[in-house]
Amino acid sequence: MQLVHLGIALFWLVPPALPDKLPRLRISISIWAYLPSTRAKFAPMVQGLFPQKEQAVILNMLERSVVFLTPATINAVLEKAAWLKTAWDLANIYLASLDAKPLSESAPDIVGLSEETTCFVSMKYFSNNNPLEDYVIHEAAHIFHNCKRETIGLRETRRREWLLEIDYAKRETFAYACEAYSRILELGETRSARSRLLSEHAEGAMPPDERVEGAEYVDILREAVAARNGWKRILERCSPSVNQFGIQINASNSSIGTGLLNK
């Protein structure tokens, strides 16, 4: 019943007719232009983080994971949300994409979030001008610590329960590093070009999240850019510590990813 009330509130706050600056036609064209490249966008990250025999399964999952919050999807998304807080956050992400008033002044200023194996992404994705930001890659990175291996048909062991074991305190660092590194690889054709992009990035604003320590974030990216497989270096720097018995610590997991702050 609470979700129904939320949907009604959203309907009254945002009428079916979109603002002129965000016409339905542009939304449809943008999404359909993006969909064929989804697998290609995820491929470098998956190939760098997982063994070859698992890559196809993970790519198939990620290919189906992205949900853009648009007038065509928002009602169904809110109705199917498992948690009221998730529905509340998603409604506010959608409203923000239209520059509409949020449902409350305490609404989080985020542009995406992940839950289990789904990445919910704001339509601001298509108007973002920061060359090293990619909300989709950021939220996909969160899926790796949200999703259990058995959920997508991969063999699970006592020490390999989740797709990736990420230190709880490093989850946002991992996601932001994956996001930036993905863009560095796309834009920099040579190692020197990638190093230049990183240097420019390091002189700019750091991720607007108090859970991410700027110097560590840049150092992780510097190691990644210099390595043959930078994805593995990011994973190593963000993995849980292991005690003398080989047992991981600080690896607490949950099924809901943290929202990506609006930058």
C-alpha positions as CSV (number, residue, x, y, z in Angstrom):
1,M,0.0,0.0,0.0
2,Q,2.9,2.4,0.8
3,L,4.3,1.8,-2.7
4,V,0.9,2.6,-4.2
5,H,0.8,5.9,-2.3
6,L,4.3,6.7,-3.5
7,G,3.3,6.1,-7.1
8,I,0.3,8.3,-6.7
9,A,2.5,11.1,-5.2
10,L,4.9,10.8,-8.1
11,F,2.1,10.9,-10.7
12,W,0.8,14.2,-9.3
13,L,4.3,15.7,-9.0
14,V,5.4,14.8,-12.5
15,P,2.7,14.9,-15.2
16,P,2.9,12.6,-18.2
17,A,4.0,15.5,-20.4
18,L,7.7,16.0,-20.0
19,P,9.5,19.4,-19.9
20,D,10.5,20.7,-23.3
21,K,14.1,20.2,-22.6
22,L,13.7,16.5,-22.1
23,P,11.3,15.3,-24.9
24,R,10.2,11.7,-25.1
25,L,11.7,11.3,-28.6
26,R,15.2,12.2,-27.4
27,I,14.9,9.7,-24.5
28,S,13.8,6.9,-26.8
29,I,16.6,7.6,-29.3
30,S,19.2,7.8,-26.6
31,I,18.2,4.5,-25.0
32,W,17.9,2.5,-28.2
33,A,21.3,3.9,-29.4
34,Y,22.8,2.8,-26.1
35,L,21.4,-0.7,-25.8
36,P,23.4,-2.4,-28.6
37,S,26.6,-1.3,-27.0
38,T,25.8,-2.4,-23.5
39,R,27.7,-5.7,-23.7
40,A,30.7,-4.0,-25.3
41,K,30.8,-1.4,-22.5
42,F,30.9,-4.1,-19.8
43,A,33.3,-6.4,-21.7
44,P,36.7,-4.9,-20.7
45,M,35.7,-4.9,-17.0
46,V,34.4,-8.4,-17.0
47,Q,37.4,-9.7,-19.0
48,G,39.8,-8.1,-16.6
49,L,38.1,-9.3,-13.4
50,F,36.9,-12.8,-14.1
51,P,38.2,-16.0,-15.7
52,Q,37.3,-16.7,-19.3
53,K,35.0,-19.6,-18.5
54,E,32.8,-17.3,-16.4
55,Q,32.8,-14.2,-18.6
56,A,29.9,-15.1,-20.9
57,V,27.5,-15.8,-17.9
58,I,28.4,-12.5,-16.2
59,L,28.1,-10.5,-19.4
60,N,24.7,-12.0,-20.1
61,M,23.6,-10.9,-16.6
62,L,25.0,-7.4,-16.9
63,E,23.5,-7.0,-20.3
64,R,20.0,-7.4,-18.7
65,S,20.9,-5.4,-15.6
66,V,20.6,-1.8,-16.7
67,V,17.3,0.0,-16.2
68,F,17.0,3.7,-17.1
69,L,14.4,5.6,-15.1
70,T,12.2,7.1,-17.8
71,P,8.5,7.9,-18.1
72,A,8.1,4.5,-19.8
73,T,9.7,2.5,-16.9
74,I,9.2,4.4,-13.7
75,N,5.8,3.1,-12.8
76,A,6.7,-0.5,-13.2
77,V,10.0,0.0,-11.4
78,L,8.3,1.6,-8.3
79,E,5.6,-1.1,-8.2
80,K,8.3,-3.9,-8.3
81,A,10.6,-2.4,-5.8
82,A,11.3,-4.8,-2.9
83,W,11.9,-2.1,-0.3
84,L,10.1,1.2,0.4
85,K,13.4,3.0,0.8
86,T,14.6,1.8,-2.6
87,A,11.3,3.0,-4.2
88,W,11.7,6.3,-2.5
89,D,15.2,6.8,-3.7
90,L,14.3,5.7,-7.2
91,A,11.4,8.1,-7.4
92,N,13.7,11.0,-6.3
93,I,16.4,10.0,-8.9
94,Y,13.7,10.2,-11.5
95,L,12.3,13.5,-10.3
96,A,15.8,15.0,-10.2
97,S,16.4,13.9,-13.9
98,L,13.5,16.2,-14.8
99,D,14.7,19.0,-12.5
100,A,11.4,18.5,-10.5
101,K,11.0,19.0,-6.8
102,P,12.0,15.9,-4.7
103,L,9.5,14.1,-2.5
104,S,11.2,15.6,0.5
105,E,14.1,17.9,1.4
106,S,16.0,14.9,2.8
107,A,16.0,13.1,-0.5
108,P,19.5,11.8,-1.4
109,D,21.3,13.6,-4.2
110,I,22.2,10.5,-6.3
111,V,22.0,9.6,-10.0
112,G,21.9,5.8,-9.7
113,L,21.8,2.8,-7.4
114,S,22.0,-0.9,-7.6
115,E,19.9,-3.6,-6.0
116,E,20.9,-7.3,-6.3
117,T,21.5,-7.7,-10.1
118,T,19.8,-4.5,-11.3
119,C,21.4,-1.1,-12.0
120,F,19.0,1.8,-11.9
121,V,20.3,4.8,-13.8
122,S,19.1,8.4,-14.1
123,M,18.5,9.9,-17.5
124,K,21.2,12.4,-16.6
125,Y,23.5,9.7,-17.9
126,F,23.0,11.1,-21.4
127,S,23.7,14.7,-20.5
128,N,26.8,14.2,-18.3
129,N,29.8,16.1,-19.7
130,N,32.5,14.8,-17.3
131,P,34.8,12.5,-19.5
132,L,35.7,10.2,-16.7
133,E,32.2,9.6,-15.2
134,D,30.1,6.6,-16.2
135,Y,27.1,5.9,-13.9
136,V,26.4,2.5,-15.6
137,I,29.9,1.1,-14.9
138,H,29.8,2.4,-11.4
139,E,26.5,0.7,-10.6
140,A,27.6,-2.5,-12.4
141,A,30.6,-2.6,-10.2
142,H,28.3,-2.7,-7.1
143,I,26.5,-5.7,-8.5
144,F,29.7,-7.8,-8.1
145,H,29.5,-7.6,-4.3
146,N,25.7,-7.8,-4.3
147,C,25.2,-10.9,-6.3
148,K,26.0,-14.4,-5.2
149,R,27.7,-16.8,-7.6
150,E,24.9,-19.3,-7.4
151,T,22.3,-16.7,-8.3
152,I,23.6,-16.7,-11.9
153,G,24.5,-20.3,-12.1
154,L,28.2,-20.2,-11.2
155,R,29.8,-22.7,-8.8
156,E,30.0,-21.5,-5.2
157,T,32.6,-22.5,-2.7
158,R,33.1,-21.7,1.0
159,R,35.5,-18.9,0.1
160,R,33.8,-17.8,-3.1
161,E,30.2,-17.0,-2.2
162,W,29.9,-13.6,-4.1
163,L,31.0,-12.7,-7.6
164,L,33.7,-10.6,-6.0
165,E,34.7,-10.1,-2.4
166,I,35.0,-6.4,-1.8
167,D,36.0,-4.9,1.5
168,Y,32.9,-3.2,2.9
169,A,34.7,0.0,3.5
170,K,36.1,0.0,0.0
171,R,32.9,-0.6,-2.0
172,E,32.6,3.0,-3.2
173,T,36.3,3.3,-3.8
174,F,36.1,0.2,-6.0
175,A,33.1,1.5,-7.9
176,Y,34.5,4.9,-8.5
177,A,37.9,3.4,-9.5
178,C,36.2,1.0,-12.0
179,E,34.2,3.9,-13.4
180,A,37.2,6.2,-14.0
181,Y,39.5,3.4,-15.2
182,S,36.8,2.3,-17.7
183,R,36.7,5.7,-19.2
184,I,40.5,6.1,-19.2
185,L,40.8,2.9,-21.2
186,E,38.1,4.1,-23.7
187,L,39.7,7.5,-24.2
188,G,43.4,6.7,-24.0
189,E,44.6,4.6,-26.9
190,T,48.2,4.4,-25.5
191,R,49.7,4.1,-22.1
192,S,51.1,7.6,-22.3
193,A,47.6,8.9,-23.2
194,R,46.1,7.1,-20.3
195,S,48.7,8.5,-17.9
196,R,48.0,12.0,-19.2
197,L,44.2,11.5,-18.6
198,L,44.9,10.3,-15.1
199,S,47.2,13.2,-14.3
200,E,44.5,15.6,-15.5
201,H,41.9,13.8,-13.4
202,A,44.1,13.8,-10.3
203,E,44.3,17.6,-10.5
204,G,40.5,18.0,-10.6
205,A,37.7,17.2,-8.1
206,M,37.7,13.9,-6.4
207,P,34.6,11.7,-6.0
208,P,32.1,13.6,-3.9
209,D,31.8,10.8,-1.3
210,E,33.3,10.9,2.2
211,R,33.8,7.1,2.1
212,V,36.4,7.6,-0.7
213,E,39.8,8.9,0.3
214,G,41.1,11.0,-2.6
215,A,44.8,10.1,-2.3
216,E,44.1,6.4,-2.1
217,Y,41.7,6.6,-5.0
218,V,44.3,8.3,-7.3
219,D,47.0,5.8,-6.1
220,I,44.8,2.9,-7.1
221,L,44.1,4.4,-10.5
222,R,47.9,5.1,-10.9
223,E,48.7,1.4,-10.3
224,A,45.9,0.3,-12.6
225,V,47.1,2.5,-15.5
226,A,50.7,1.2,-15.1
227,A,49.7,-2.5,-14.9
228,R,49.0,-4.9,-17.7
229,N,45.7,-5.8,-16.1
230,G,44.5,-2.7,-14.3
231,W,41.2,-4.2,-13.3
232,K,43.0,-6.8,-11.2
233,R,45.0,-4.1,-9.4
234,I,41.8,-2.3,-8.5
235,L,40.3,-5.5,-7.2
236,E,43.5,-6.3,-5.1
237,R,43.5,-2.8,-3.5
238,C,39.8,-3.1,-2.6
239,S,39.6,-6.8,-1.4
240,P,39.1,-7.7,2.2
241,S,42.1,-8.3,4.5
242,V,43.0,-11.9,5.2
243,N,44.0,-13.1,8.7
244,Q,46.7,-15.7,9.5
245,F,44.2,-18.5,8.9
246,G,43.3,-17.3,5.4
247,I,39.9,-16.1,6.5
248,Q,38.7,-12.8,5.0
249,I,37.7,-10.0,7.4
250,N,35.7,-6.8,6.7
251,A,33.8,-8.5,3.8
252,S,30.3,-7.9,5.0
253,N,27.8,-8.0,2.1
254,S,24.2,-6.9,1.6
255,S,21.8,-7.2,-1.3
256,I,21.4,-3.4,-1.9
257,G,24.2,-1.3,-3.4
258,T,25.0,2.2,-2.4
259,G,23.6,5.0,-4.5
260,L,26.0,7.0,-6.8
261,L,26.2,10.6,-5.6
262,N,25.2,13.3,-8.1
263,K,28.5,14.9,-9.2
